[in-house]
């Protein structure tokens, strides 16, 4: 069998690096959102129980509110990290 020749296409290494960095940010953002959600859930159950005296009411509220908050937080992070289209459309000061 003939030995396979290494492929050296320009841009492959750079594109692979950009792809890994893109997914690394996604993984980091997802881990941050998950940790925030767990802490928020614990606090919500504790405060809900202290206010109502019922674990059922506290648990119901604490499960629904952080789930909605986690989804909103993820999209907020994406919105916050985006490049501003207005700043890009503005001409540079003379």
Steps between C-alpha positions, in 0.01 A plus 500: 500500500620846419544745784239773515629845417427776751253757375618856546213721392535869583260617766414158646687561826364854541142392427525208743628736771212744441246217517645370828503849651137552397388179671722570803309825556172311463609239757618769741177697465291187549697398813466850642125502435459155656691596816302823530176303465593251774590775746188695411284189553644440848445862600148509354392186691650632823337843475170352383494259793585777750218719362229236457599219738410255222757301305236421236432866418866594531604211278240571234601864475870421526486252211307717257663840556868390465423295190360808330783710643767260365365521146478880523853518645646290215346722234599814694863381503486441125346843443752670729801339325391592148683771311291812486362545151453872564866545590609319185272708277623830647783670309825552687551848650712726284 
